[in-house]
Amino acid sequence: MGLQIVLDATGDGRHTFNPADDKEIEIARNRFRRLVSRGYSAFDKQSGRRLSGFDPTVTETLFVPHLHGG
């Protein structure tokens, strides 16, 4: 199972997907694109590598919102 973890002001949201299911892959890919377009950075949680595109083989993807100074 793949897991997308989205950090936000309320904590984190978790979205699982089956990497063998084309429909679930498309939903996860769209979520990835939507979050990145909103300013989130995506990381492979295991390696810490920043992801420039959706990779269904990554077990856990961590989405971190853009930090704002103030």
N, C-alpha and C positions, 0 to 999 in steps of 0.2 A: 504494500500500500504506500502511496505517496501522501505526503502531508504538507500543506501550506499553512504557515503560521503568520498571522497578520497582527503586528503590534499597533495599538492605537491608544487613545486617551482612557479607554475603559479596561485595558489589560491586553488580552490577545484573543483573536478568533482563530479557530482551527478548522481546516477544510481538508478532508481526505478524498483521495481519488484512487481508482484502480488503474495502474499503468497498462493493463491489458485490455481496457475498455475504451474504445475510440470516442464514445460520447463523453465519458468522464474526462478523458484527456483534453477534449475540445473545451469543456467547461473550465478546467484548470488553466489551460493556455489563455483563454479569454480573461480569467481572473488575473493572471500574471500581467497581461498587457494593460488591463484597466488600472491596476495598482501602480505599475511603473509610470504610466501616463499621468497619474495623479501625484507623482513625486516620490514614491516609495523606492527604496533600493532593495534588491533581492540578493540573498546570500545562500549558499549551500551551507546548512547549519553544521554539517559534519566537518567539512574542510575549511570553512570560513571564506571560501572563494566567492567573490562577487559575480553574479550571473548577469550576463548581458541579454539573454533570451531564455525562453522557457525550455527546460530540459526534463522530460518525463522520467529519466533515470535517476534524478536526484531524489533521495529518500525524504529529506525534509528541507523545504525552502522557507527561509525566514525573511519576512518583509518588514523593513524598518522605515518609518516615515521620515521625511525630510525634517531635520531639526531647525527650529526657528530661534534666533537669539532675541533677547529683549531686555 
